[in-house]
Amino acid sequence: MERLERASGLRIRLRRKGTVPTGMSMKVKLVSVDSWKSRRKIITHRLPTTIGRSAEAAIHLDDCWASRRHCEIDEIDGTLVVRDLGSTHGTFVNGHRITEARLLPGDMLTIGISSFRAQYKRRNQRPESCTPKGIDLFPPGQ
């Protein structure tokens, strides 16, 4: 089940689309960090999920700087991955414009003029010894 907690600020609407097979969900919170708005939380259990200005986006932002289909968040091996969907103004993780990047717990995601801190519990992490050294599948800024 998806829900939105909001005191004030930009209007956000979550759309429910179909069902998620067992084992394909992860609780993800995006907490607003904008100082000019009241703190709000977007909570979703459905991945992948799209974020944008369109009413068709799973997470709708009423933000004129966000594209209709701005970005998508998915899970790979227990870690969130954010992909820009060709947005006009870009998607940023920790201040760096990205096309695709890991979104780790505590990272800041900026879409249009809205910024959120990612909160989730990573799962299915591979032991350090299983990760090839010197290879980053999702280098920062790319």
N, C-alpha and C positions, 0 to 999 in steps of 0.2 A: 504494500500500500504506500502511496506517495502522499506527502503532506507538505504544507507550507506554513511556517510560522513567521509572522510579519507584524510589526507595530505600525510602520509607515514607510514611505519611500516609494521606489518604483513598484509598479504592479507586476506581479509574477503569477503565472497560472501554470499548473502542471496538468498535462493531458495523460489520460490512461489509454494505452494502446495494447490490446491483447493481453496475453498472460506470459509469464516467464517460466520456462521449464525449471524444475527443481535443480538446485545447484548452480543456476545461472544468475543469481542475484547477489548483490553486495550492498550493504547500507552505506550510503554516501551522504555526507553533509557538506553543503557549500554555505559558509557563514559570511555574511556581508562584512567588509572591513572599511566601507566608505564612512569617513568621519562626518560627512554632511547629511547622512541618513541614519535613521534608527537601525540598530542591529537586526538583521533578519536571517533566517535559516531556510535553505531549501534542502529537503530530505527526500532522497529517492532510493529505491531498491531495484530499479530496472535499468539494466545496461545492455546494449549501448543506449545512450540517450542523447538527443539533439537539443541544443540551446540556441535560441534566436528570437527575432522579433515577430516571426510568422505565427499565426494561430495554429499552424500545423506542427510547430516545434513541440517536443515533449515538455520542455521547460521554456515557457514564453516570457521574454523580458520586454517590458514596455520602455525601451531605451533606443532613442533615435540614432545612436552611434553603433548599435548592433545590427548586423545583417539579418535578413529573414531566416536563413539557415547559417548561423555563424560558426558553430563548432559542434563536435561530437565527443562525448566521453565514453570510453569503453574500458574493459578490464582485460589485461593480459598477464597471466601467471600471478594473479593476486595484487597487481599494481594497476592503478588507473593510468590510462593513456588519453591525452586530449589531442584532437586533430582539428585544424582549421579547415573549414569547408569552402575556402575561397572568399572569405569575408573581405569587405572593402577596407576596414580599418585595422584588421589583424586581431589575432588572439595572442595573449601574452601570459607567460608563466614566469613568475618572479622577475617581472620587468623585461624579459627577453621575448621578442616576437618569434613565434614558432609556426611551423607547419604541422609538426607532430612531435610530441614530447611526453615524457613521464610526468605524472602529476602525483607527487609523493604527499603523504600526510604533512600538513603544515605549509605546503606550497601555496602561493597566491596566484589565482587565475583572474585575468582581467579580460572582460568582454565589453566592448564599447566603453562606457564610462563607469561600468559596474565592476567592482573587485570583490572577490570571494576567497576565503581561506578554506582549503580542502581538509576535511576531517573524515577519516575512515580507518579501519583496521586492516592492514595488509594481511593476506593469507596465502598459503601455498608458496611461501618464499623458498627458493632454492638455497641450500647451504652455500656459503662463500666459495668453497672448494669446487662447486659445480659450475660456477660462472667463469668463462674464459677470461683470463687476465688481459687487460689492455684493449678490450673490445666493449664498446658501449653501443647497444642496439638503438638507443634513442639519445644521441648526443644533445646537450643543451643548445638551444638556439636553432635547431633544425627540425 
